[in-house]
Amino acid sequence: MDNVLDTLYATIESRKTSAPPDSYTAKLFAAGENEIVKKVGEEAIEVIVAAKGQSDERVVSEMADLMYHALVLLASRGIAWRAVEDELARRFK
């Protein structure tokens, strides 16, 4: 079974070339890197706010949003998710 982040990243990548008209991911790509980076920042702040006074469920939800937007940023720059995994593995050998 594939890792959920690998599967999500592959789906995000596919939205760069063949996206359904209602695809949020495709809309982010069309908006450009500035909008994608803005969303990453917004989601990071929402994780912090959730961690400082909201439920664990809210933290998990906001972290999922942050991870998704981070993957969109990687894809927009042509950086494979695998590069992040490799860097983490290098750090923790």
C-alpha positions in Angstrom: 0.0 0.0 0.0 1.3 3.4 -0.9 2.1 6.0 1.7 -0.8 8.6 1.9 1.7 11.5 1.3 3.1 9.8 -1.8 -0.4 9.3 -3.1 -1.5 12.8 -2.3 1.7 14.2 -4.0 1.0 12.2 -7.1 -2.5 13.6 -7.3 -1.2 17.1 -6.8 1.3 16.6 -9.6 -1.4 15.3 -11.9 -3.4 18.5 -11.3 -0.6 20.5 -13.0 -1.6 19.0 -16.4 -5.0 17.4 -16.2 -7.2 19.0 -13.7 -11.0 18.9 -13.3 -12.5 22.4 -13.7 -13.5 22.5 -10.0 -10.0 21.4 -8.7 -8.8 23.6 -5.8 -5.3 22.4 -6.5 -5.4 23.5 -10.1 -6.7 26.9 -9.0 -3.7 27.2 -6.7 -1.3 26.4 -9.5 -3.1 28.9 -11.8 -2.8 31.6 -9.1 1.0 31.1 -9.0 3.7 30.7 -6.4 2.9 33.8 -4.4 -0.6 32.6 -3.7 0.7 29.1 -2.8 3.3 30.5 -0.4 0.6 32.7 1.1 -1.5 29.7 1.8 1.4 27.8 3.4 2.0 30.8 5.7 -1.7 31.0 6.6 -1.9 27.3 7.4 1.3 27.5 9.5 -0.3 30.2 11.6 -3.5 28.2 11.9 -1.5 25.3 13.2 0.1 27.5 15.9 -3.2 29.0 16.9 -4.8 25.5 17.2 -1.9 24.2 19.2 -2.1 27.1 21.6 -5.7 26.7 22.6 -7.8 24.4 20.6 -8.5 20.7 20.5 -6.2 18.0 19.3 -8.6 17.3 16.5 -8.3 20.9 15.4 -4.5 20.6 15.5 -4.6 17.5 13.3 -7.0 19.2 10.9 -4.8 22.3 10.5 -1.7 20.2 10.2 -3.3 18.2 7.4 -4.0 21.5 5.6 -0.4 22.7 6.1 1.0 19.4 4.8 -1.3 19.6 1.7 -0.3 23.2 0.9 3.4 22.3 1.5 3.1 19.5 -1.1 1.5 21.9 -3.5 4.4 24.3 -3.0 6.9 21.5 -3.7 5.1 20.4 -6.8 4.9 24.0 -8.1 8.7 24.2 -7.8 9.3 20.8 -9.4 10.6 19.4 -6.2 9.7 15.8 -5.6 8.2 14.8 -2.2 10.9 12.1 -2.2 13.6 14.8 -1.9 12.1 15.8 1.5 11.9 12.2 2.6 15.5 11.7 1.5 16.6 14.8 3.5 14.8 13.5 6.6 16.4 10.1 6.2 19.8 11.7 5.8 19.3 13.7 9.0 18.3 10.7 11.1 20.7 8.0 10.0 
